[in-house]
């Protein structure tokens, strides 16, 4: 028997903290969809006081979820968790078009359509967002109607407490992850003020676009920011930094607002990262040639995808030809290495 198997979660087990309660070996593999089916809620799911998620055949339908790699020792615990369901094998289509054969669970035979509780729906939606399922599918989940149950749901409270514990552990960690998409793509630029920065992976921020706005006195032109855009993508670098560098990073980013984003790593991982965004509604502003050059150098240094590098190269600059001291500092570092 194989030491691992692939499991397709499409409901509460999409949320890592929920799945790990009984299945500690689970490791994220990818997201994907089961075609020819739709998501429905039926019967009363034990412990949730409302309808449980199920798969129903539907021509042209699709159910999105998460593919987990799990140790074979967890197969029995997963079966116990899904004891009212029948295990089945299904072909899951990943975003890159590959097919993964997965174990999942389906309630078969007769069942009654039943609304889920708000608690159960909340965990499903949290899992969909945690793993960045397509926005249209998340919106579909958010539109699911719930029952009128407002009582106590112990399993829900247990999961929420685990989520809170995860945040506390992250806050206490000595390092943090930072996603750069502008001049800090270039290691020498980032390490001017943040010497602890270590490359982790190239990453992609989905449903955002790269924009250049405002007028920076430091860079003599517009600066990079991100704005939400359905279907958009911003490539960048995920860095590991010591927490002691947060004040210097915040100071460097000045007028930017720090935020947390979920980044899909090119190494197959998914990472919660600190990044920065201008949120005041700045007008568009083309970058200086100096600023654009540092961004492109960073993209090349870290081997961002060719199509994204060509996009960066196509950005029109403002033609500024004067002196830019911070650019000179970065170039001296590059020359000395």
N, C-alpha and C positions, 0 to 999 in steps of 0.2 A: 504493500500500500504506500502511496506517495506520502511524503512527510508534510506536505502542505496541500491546500486546495483553495480555489477561488470561490468567494461568496458574494452574491449580488444582493445588496441591501437597498430597498426602495422606500422604507418607512422610517420608524424611529431608530433603527440600527444604522442609518446614514450618519447619525451623530456619534462621533468617536467615543465621547464619554459614556454614552448609553451602551454601545456595543462592548466596550472594555469591562463593564461591570461583571459579566460572566464569561467573557472571551478575551483573555489578556494577550493572546498571541496576535490579534488582528493588526495588520499593517496596511495602510492605504496603498492601493495599486493604481487605480485610475477611476474616472467616471465613465458612464456609458448608458446606453439605452437598449431596452427590450422592445423590439418592434412587433406590431400586430397585437398589442395589448393596451389596456387602459387601467388606470388606478381607480379602484373603488373602495368603499368602506362598508363593512357588513358585520352582522352579528355583534356580540359584545365581547371585546378583546379582554381577556383576564387581566385584572390590575389597572385597567385604564377607564373603566366605567362608560365605555362607548364603543362605537364601531371600530374595527381593526382594518388596517390596509390589506388589500388583496389584489390579485391580478385577474383581470377578465379579458378574454379574447375580444379584440375589436379590429376589424380591417382598417388599416391606415393609422392605427393608434400607436403610441409610444409611451413607455414608462422609463423615466430617467432615474438613475441611482448611482451607488458607489460600489466598485469592485474592491473587495478586501482580500488580501492573502492571509490565510489562517493556518495555524498548525493543526495537524490531524487530530491532536489530543483535544481540541476544542469542538470537534464535530458533535460529540455527544452533548456538550453543554448548550450548543446552539440548537440542537434538536429538542432539548428540554425547554429552552426558552420559547420555541415555536411549536410546542407540543400539540396544538390544535390544528396545525398546518401539515401539509404533505411536502416532503422535500422533492424537488424536481431539478433537472438540468436544463439550462436555457442558454442560447447564444446571445452574448451581449456585444453590441457594436460600440467601439470606442470612438472618441472624436477624430482620431487619425484614420478611421476606416477599418481597423483590425477587428477580428472577432475573438472573443474570449468565452470559453465554455465555463459556466458558473453554476454553482449550487444556489438555489433560492427556495422559497417556500410559498405554497399556494393553498388557500382554503378551498377544498373541492367539495362536490356534491351540492346539496341544497343550502342556501343561505339567504338571510334577509338583509336588504340594504339598510344600514344604520349610520346615523351621523356620528362622527368622532367627537370626543370632548376637546375643549380648547387646549387642555394640557397636552394631549397626544399630538394634535396638530402643531402646537408650538415646537415640540421636539423634532417633528418631521421638517418643518420649515427651517429651524436652526441647523439641522444636518445638511439640508440642501444649500444653505448659504455658506456653511463652513467649508463645503467642498466645491463651491462655485459651480453648481449646476446651471444650465442655461437660464438666463433671466426670464424668458417667456414661461419656462416650466415652474420657476419659483413663484411667479405671479399666479400661475394656475393653482398651485398649492395654497397660496394665500387667499384665494377666492373660495376655498372649500368651506361649506357651511357646517357649523358645529351644533352640538346638542346644547340644551339649557343646563347641563350639569355644572355646578359650581363647588362641589364638595371637595373633600380631601383625597388626594391621589399620592400615596406614599412614594411610588416609583418615580413620579415626576419630581418630587422634592429631593429625592436621592440624586437624580441626574443633575438638577440645578445646583445642588451643593457641590457636586464634582466639578461642574463648570466653574464655580466660584473658586474652588481650591486650585484649579488649573491656573486661573488668573493670578492668584496669590503666589503660586510657585514661580510664575513668569516674572512677577514683580520682584521677587527675592533673588532671582538669578543674577549672576555676576556679569553676564553678557546679554546682549540683545541683538536682534537682526534688523538691519537697515536696508531699505530698497532705494537705490539711487537711479535716477533716469536723466539727470542733467550733467553738469560739469563734474560731479562726484562719481561719475562712471570711471573717470581716470584716477587710478590709485594714488598717483603723486599729488593730485589736487586734493583728494579726500584726506590724505595723511598730513597735509600742511597743518591742520588743527586737530586731527583725530588719528594719532599715531598707532592706536590699537587695531585699526581696521584690517581685517583679514578676509580675502575673497572666499565666498562659500559656493555660489553658483550663479549662472545667468538665469534670470526669471522673466516671467510675463505677467503683467497686470491686465486682467481682462475687463472689458466694458468701460475702459477709460481711453482717452486720447491725449497725446502730447501737444501742448500749446505753448506759445511764447507771448508773454504779456508784459506791459509796463515799460519802465525805463530805469535800468540799474546804473547808478553812478559808479559802482565798482567795475561793472562789465561794459558800460557804455552802450547799452542796448537792452532789448527785451530779455527776460529770463524764462526758463522752462517751468511749467507747472502741468498739472494733470486736471482734466475735467471729465466727468462721467459722459460716456457715449456708448450706447448699446451696440455691441458687436465690435467695439474698438479694442485696441491692444497697445500697450506700452511695454517695450522691452527695457530691461535694465539689469543691474547687478545686485545680488543679495550679499551684504557684508555682515560679518560678525564683529561687533565692537564691544569693548568693555563698557559697563554702565557708567563709569566715571567720565566717559566721553559725551554723555547726553548733553550736559550744559554747553560744551564747546560746539557740538553739532547744532543745538538750538540757536546758539549765538551766530553761527555761520549762516543759518537759514533765516535769521532776522525776522522779516515781515511774514514769513511763511507760518502756517499753522500745522503742528504735528498731527498725524492721524495714523490709524492702524489699517493695513490692507492685507488681503490674502493673495499671495503670489504663487503662481505655478512655476516651480523650478524646472529647469531643463534636465536636472538629474532625476526627475520623477517625483520629487517631494513637493509638498505644499507647505508654505511658510507664512506665519503671521509676522508682518514686518512693520517697523516704524518708517514712515515717509513723510513728506511735507507737501503742502498744497497752498496756493494763494486763493483765498476764498472771498475776496472783497469785490470782485467784479472788475478787475483791471482791464483796461482796453488792450487790444492786440498790439504787440510791439516786436518787430523783427530783431533777432539777436545781432550782436556785433560779430565780425569775422573771427575775433579772438575767442569769444565764448563758444561759437559754433565749432571752431577747430578743436577746443578741449573736449567737447562732447564727442566728436567724431573719433578723436584719438582714443578716448575711453571705450567707445564702442568697438574699435579695432583691437585694442589691447585685450579685451575680454571676449572677443569672437562672438559678438552679437550676430544674429542671422543676417545673411547677405541682403535680403530684401529690405530689412529694417535699416541697415547701414546706407543703402541707396536712398531710402526715404530721408534720412538725416542729411545726406549730402545734397539733396534737392531743395532743402529749406533755404529760402532767400534771406541773406543777411542785410544789414543796414549800410554796409560800405564804410564804416568808421575806420579811419586810418591813423588815429592818434595813439598815445601811449596808454597801456592798460597794465598797471603795476602787478596786479595779481596774476595776470597771464605771464608776465616776465618771471615771476617767482616760480610758477609751475614749469616753465620752459627750462629754467636753470636746474631744477631738480631732475628733469628728464635728461639733460645733457650730462649730469654728474653720475648717472646710473647706467 
